[in-house]
Amino acid sequence: MDLFARAVDAVMVDAGVERAVLVGHSMGTPVARQFYRKYPKKTLGLVIVDGPLQPLGDKKMMDGFIAPLRGPDYKKVAAGFIDSMMGPEVPPSLREQIKTSMLSTPQSVAVSAMEGMADDSIWGRDKIEVPVLAVMAKGPFWPADNEQIFRSIAPNLDYQMWPGVTHFLMMEKPKAFNDAVLAFVDKQKLLKK
């Protein structure tokens, strides 16, 4: 997550962007949080898209989850994992687009990134002091007290739980997602006019 955070900073430096609102989907959430830790003065706000602010499980559970991705059936295992994040509401063309994109990730990169998410050092309870928008897919994955967990870490939080979408909600409902982000940025006055 630290490497990804530094990569985001390198892109911003190259583009001449001094401060930004970071949007992190899924694993992008701990990446955006790590960026905020390293570069708080460069962070105007965070948008969390169906991603965690606490570990997804203990070390044993995470090791058990990652282990099959290390094997020779990586593509098959990864395809099943991706399918498990999408419900019947995802149109076949979008399902195929997501799977093709995600399965193009080399095994070593996917495993290393998952191992990075299992690193306890990224899950501190330190506060996020910039405005945060969390847009989550309603379903059984998130604990009932997820909003309270998020608020304990991000006091200036706009928490939205969307029904009828899956983990890829920003691709399923792009207009609604873009509208939510723009409304958040406008309400928090995060961009210069």
C-alpha positions as CSV (number, residue, x, y, z in Angstrom):
1,M,0.0,0.0,0.0
2,D,3.0,2.3,0.7
3,L,4.3,1.7,-2.8
4,F,0.9,2.4,-4.4
5,A,0.7,5.6,-2.3
6,R,4.1,6.8,-3.4
7,A,3.0,6.0,-7.0
8,V,0.0,8.2,-6.7
9,D,2.2,11.0,-5.4
10,A,4.6,10.5,-8.4
11,V,1.7,10.9,-10.8
12,M,0.5,14.0,-9.0
13,V,4.0,15.5,-9.0
14,D,4.4,14.7,-12.7
15,A,1.0,16.3,-13.5
16,G,1.7,19.3,-11.4
17,V,-1.2,18.6,-9.0
18,E,-0.4,19.9,-5.5
19,R,-3.6,18.8,-3.7
20,A,-6.3,16.3,-4.7
21,V,-9.4,14.4,-3.7
22,L,-8.4,10.8,-3.9
23,V,-11.0,8.2,-5.0
24,G,-10.2,4.6,-3.9
25,H,-12.3,1.6,-5.0
26,S,-11.9,-1.6,-3.0
27,M,-8.1,-2.1,-2.4
28,G,-7.8,1.6,-3.5
29,T,-9.3,2.5,-0.1
30,P,-6.2,1.5,2.0
31,V,-4.1,3.0,-0.8
32,A,-5.8,6.4,-0.5
33,R,-5.6,6.1,3.3
34,Q,-1.9,5.4,3.1
35,F,-1.5,8.3,0.8
36,Y,-3.3,10.5,3.3
37,R,-0.9,9.3,6.1
38,K,2.2,10.1,4.0
39,Y,0.9,13.3,2.4
40,P,-1.8,14.8,4.5
41,K,-1.2,18.4,3.1
42,K,-1.7,17.0,-0.4
43,T,-5.0,15.4,0.5
44,L,-8.2,17.5,0.1
45,G,-10.6,14.6,0.8
46,L,-11.1,10.9,0.3
47,V,-13.8,9.0,-1.6
48,I,-14.1,5.4,-0.4
49,V,-15.9,3.1,-2.9
50,D,-16.9,-0.2,-1.4
51,G,-13.6,-0.5,0.4
52,P,-12.5,-1.2,4.0
53,L,-11.1,1.0,6.8
54,Q,-10.4,-2.0,9.0
55,P,-8.9,-5.4,8.2
56,L,-11.1,-7.8,6.3
57,G,-10.1,-10.6,8.6
58,D,-7.3,-11.9,10.9
59,K,-4.0,-13.1,9.6
60,K,-5.1,-16.8,9.4
61,M,-8.2,-15.9,7.4
62,M,-6.2,-13.6,5.0
63,D,-3.5,-16.2,4.5
64,G,-6.2,-18.8,3.7
65,F,-7.8,-16.4,1.2
66,I,-4.5,-15.5,-0.5
67,A,-3.1,-19.0,-0.7
68,P,-5.2,-20.3,-3.6
69,L,-4.1,-17.2,-5.6
70,R,-0.5,-18.4,-5.3
71,G,-1.1,-21.7,-7.1
72,P,-1.0,-22.8,-10.7
73,D,-4.8,-22.2,-11.1
74,Y,-4.4,-18.5,-10.5
75,K,-6.7,-17.4,-13.4
76,K,-9.4,-19.9,-12.4
77,V,-9.3,-19.0,-8.7
78,A,-9.2,-15.2,-9.5
79,A,-12.1,-15.6,-11.9
80,G,-14.2,-17.2,-9.2
81,F,-13.2,-14.5,-6.8
82,I,-14.2,-11.8,-9.3
83,D,-17.5,-13.6,-10.0
84,S,-18.3,-13.7,-6.2
85,M,-18.2,-9.9,-6.1
86,M,-20.9,-9.5,-8.8
87,G,-24.5,-10.4,-8.6
88,P,-27.1,-11.0,-11.3
89,E,-27.7,-7.2,-11.6
90,V,-24.3,-6.9,-13.5
91,P,-25.0,-7.0,-17.2
92,P,-22.9,-9.7,-19.0
93,S,-21.0,-7.2,-21.1
94,L,-19.9,-5.3,-18.0
95,R,-19.1,-8.6,-16.1
96,E,-16.8,-9.6,-19.0
97,Q,-15.2,-6.1,-19.1
98,I,-14.4,-6.3,-15.4
99,K,-13.1,-9.9,-15.5
100,T,-10.9,-9.3,-18.6
101,S,-9.4,-6.2,-17.0
102,M,-8.8,-7.8,-13.6
103,L,-7.5,-11.1,-15.0
104,S,-4.9,-9.1,-17.0
105,T,-3.1,-8.4,-13.7
106,P,0.0,-10.7,-13.4
107,Q,-0.3,-13.3,-10.6
108,S,2.8,-11.9,-8.8
109,V,1.3,-8.4,-8.7
110,A,-2.2,-9.6,-7.5
111,V,-0.7,-11.8,-4.8
112,S,1.7,-9.0,-3.6
113,A,-1.1,-6.5,-3.5
114,M,-3.3,-8.8,-1.5
115,E,-0.4,-9.5,0.9
116,G,-0.1,-5.7,1.2
117,M,-3.7,-5.5,2.3
118,A,-3.1,-8.2,4.9
119,D,-0.3,-6.2,6.5
120,D,-1.4,-5.1,10.0
121,S,0.7,-1.9,9.8
122,I,-1.8,-0.3,7.4
123,W,-4.8,-0.7,9.7
124,G,-4.1,1.8,12.4
125,R,-7.0,3.6,14.0
126,D,-5.5,7.0,13.3
127,K,-8.0,9.6,12.4
128,I,-8.7,10.9,8.9
129,E,-9.1,14.6,9.4
130,V,-10.2,15.5,5.8
131,P,-13.8,15.1,4.5
132,V,-14.6,11.5,3.5
133,L,-17.4,10.2,1.2
134,A,-18.0,6.4,1.5
135,V,-20.2,4.9,-1.1
136,M,-20.8,1.2,-0.2
137,A,-22.8,-1.6,-1.9
138,K,-25.6,-2.8,0.4
139,G,-25.3,-6.4,1.2
140,P,-24.1,-9.0,3.7
141,F,-20.4,-8.3,3.3
142,W,-20.1,-5.3,5.5
143,P,-20.8,-5.6,9.2
144,A,-23.9,-4.0,10.7
145,D,-21.8,-1.4,12.5
146,N,-19.7,-0.4,9.5
147,E,-20.9,3.2,9.4
148,Q,-19.9,3.6,13.1
149,I,-16.5,2.0,12.5
150,F,-16.0,4.5,9.6
151,R,-17.1,7.5,11.7
152,S,-14.7,6.5,14.5
153,I,-11.9,6.9,12.0
154,A,-13.3,9.6,9.7
155,P,-15.4,12.1,11.8
156,N,-16.3,14.3,8.7
157,L,-18.0,11.4,6.9
158,D,-20.8,11.3,4.3
159,Y,-21.8,7.6,4.4
160,Q,-24.0,6.1,1.7
161,M,-25.1,2.5,1.4
162,W,-26.5,1.8,-2.0
163,P,-29.0,-1.0,-2.6
164,G,-29.2,-3.0,-5.9
165,V,-25.5,-2.7,-6.8
166,T,-22.5,-4.8,-6.3
167,H,-18.8,-4.2,-5.6
168,F,-18.4,-2.4,-8.9
169,L,-21.2,0.1,-8.2
170,M,-19.3,3.0,-9.9
171,M,-19.4,1.0,-13.2
172,E,-23.0,-0.2,-12.7
173,K,-24.4,3.3,-12.0
174,P,-21.8,5.7,-13.3
175,K,-24.0,8.7,-13.5
176,A,-25.4,8.3,-10.0
177,F,-21.8,7.7,-8.7
178,N,-20.4,10.7,-10.5
179,D,-23.3,12.8,-9.2
180,A,-22.6,11.7,-5.6
181,V,-18.9,12.5,-5.9
182,L,-19.6,15.9,-7.4
183,A,-22.2,16.7,-4.8
184,F,-19.7,15.8,-2.0
185,V,-16.9,17.9,-3.6
186,D,-19.3,20.8,-3.9
187,K,-20.7,20.5,-0.4
188,Q,-17.3,20.3,1.1
189,K,-16.0,23.1,-1.1
190,L,-13.0,21.0,-2.1
191,L,-12.3,22.5,-5.6
192,K,-11.5,26.0,-6.5
193,K,-14.1,27.8,-8.7
